[in-house]
Amino acid sequence: MTGQRHAATESHRPFTEPVRLDLSDPDTLRQLWNLQRASYAVEARLIGFDGIPPLRETLEQLRASDESFLGIRDGSRLVGAVAWIRLPNGALDICRLVAHPVAHRRGIATALLDALDSMEPAELTVVSTATSNLPAVELYRRRGFVPVGKRQIAPGVTITLLERKCASASQSIHHP
């Protein structure tokens, strides 16, 4: 009973504002690695496919990534992160978005995406997610992303490619 009460209290504790993560810090790197493994394990079960690249990524591969990262903590524990790169055409490519399973449904993904939109405005933002990962697809749709294609990555497993154009770029409606 005590463990359940502690877990319930912990799940309602407020989290920090998103901050850039320094992967040269060994503790931050290890926490991010553990976070993404926990998050992608949930997705792997959801979509019935455990070949998700971050599940197989080593600490060294993660540290060497050319992605930029923002993270959210719950106390001292990293509970959410988003990673991105800028493409040669200027588009923002969201490479990963993870929330720890104990922190699901607390607005972490939304807070990370809000911070990313503020810090890295882009005329075009792209992301991909497993087609059968309905919570992720719905999250992106609520944020204005539209599906623009699908790609099979393994037998019976597809990813949906989504994009969002900046409101100012897409709202070129002229009223008489």
N, C-alpha and C positions, 0 to 999 in steps of 0.2 A: 504494500500500500504506500509506503513512504516513497519508493521509487517512482510509482505512478504520479504521486502528488508532485514530486520534484520535476518530473518530465513535463507535466502540465504547466507548472509555474514557468519553467524554462522556455516553453514554446510561446509564451505571451510576453516575454521580455523584449523591449525595443532593440532594434539593431542600429548599427552605426550608419552614418552617411557613406555612400560609395567613395572609395579612395583608390588611387592608382596602386597597383601591386608591384613590388620590386622582387623579381624572381632571382636576383643575386643573393637575397637573404635566404639562408637555408630553411629557417622555420616557415617563412611565407611560402617558399617553393613546396615544402612537404605538405603544408596545410592545403594548398591548391591541388596538389596531386591527389591527396586523400579525398578532398571534396569532389573533384571531377570523377573519381572512381566510384564513389557512393552515388552520385547523381546519374552517371551513365549506366550503372548497374540497374537502376530503376527503369531507365529507358530501354535497356536491353531486354528486360523481362516484359515490358509493355509491348514491344514490337516483335518479340520472339527472335532476336538476332543479337548475338554477343560479339560481333565483329566490328563494333564501333571503335574507330582508331584510338580515341583517348583512353579506352579501357586497356589498351596494350602499350601505351606510351610509357617510357621510362622517365625517371626524374631528370636525367640528362637531356632527353629529347624535349621535355617540357621547358627546361631552363634555356635551351637553345632556340626555342620558338621565336619567330620574328613578330609574333602577335603582341599587342598591348593589352593590358589587363586592368580591370576595375574590380574591386571586391567589397563585400559587406561582411562585417563581423557581428557576432552576437557575443558580447563580452570579448574574450580574447580569441574565440574560435571563428574561423572563416566559414561562413554559411552560404555565400553566393558569390559568383564571379561571372563577368562577361569579358570576352576577348574579341579583338577586331584587328583588321589590317586595312590600310588604304590601298585600293587598287590603282593601277597606272592611269585609269580614266577618271580618277577622283572619287569613285564610288566607295562607300564604306561597306566592308564585308564583315558581318558578324560571324565569327568563326566558332564560338562556343558560348553557351549561356547555361550555367549550372546553378542549382540550388540544392542544398543538402536535404535529404528526405525528412529530417526532423524539423525542417523549416519551411516545408511546402505550405502553400496557401497563406503566406504572411506578407505577400507583396514584394518579395525580394527581387524577382525577375523584373517586375514593373519598375521598381526603384532603380535598378541597374540600367535598364533601357532608357529611362528618363534622364539619368545622369549622362549616359552616352550621347543621347540626342543633344543635350546641352553642351557637352564638352567637344563633340566632334560633329557639328552640323554637316549635312551632306545633301546634295541634290538627289542622290540615289543611294539607297541602302539596300543591300541584298543579304539574304540568309537562306539556309536550307535546313530542313529537318525531316526526320522520318515521316513519311506520309501517314503511317498508322499511329504516330504520336499526336493524337488529337488534342491533348492539352496544349502542346507547343504550337501546333498549327492555329488553334483558336487564339492563343495569346498574340501571335503575330498578326492575325486578321484584325483583332481588336485594335491593334496599333496602326492599322492602315496598310498593312502588307497585303499584296494580292499574289496568288499563285501564278507563276509564269511558265512552269514546266515541271516535268518529273523525270527522274533518272533511276534506272534500276542499278543497285549496287551489289546485289546478290540475288540468287533465285528467290523470288517471292518477296523481296525487300526493295522498296523504292523510297527515294527522298523527293520531297517537294521543294522546288526552288521558288522563293518568294522575293518580291521587291516592293519597295515603297519609294515613291517620288516625293520630293519636298513639296509641301502644300503650296508654297509660293510659285514653284515651277509648274505644278499641275493645275493651278487655279487661274488659268488665263482666259476666263470667261468674261466677255465684254457685254455689258448691258446697254441697250440703245438709249 
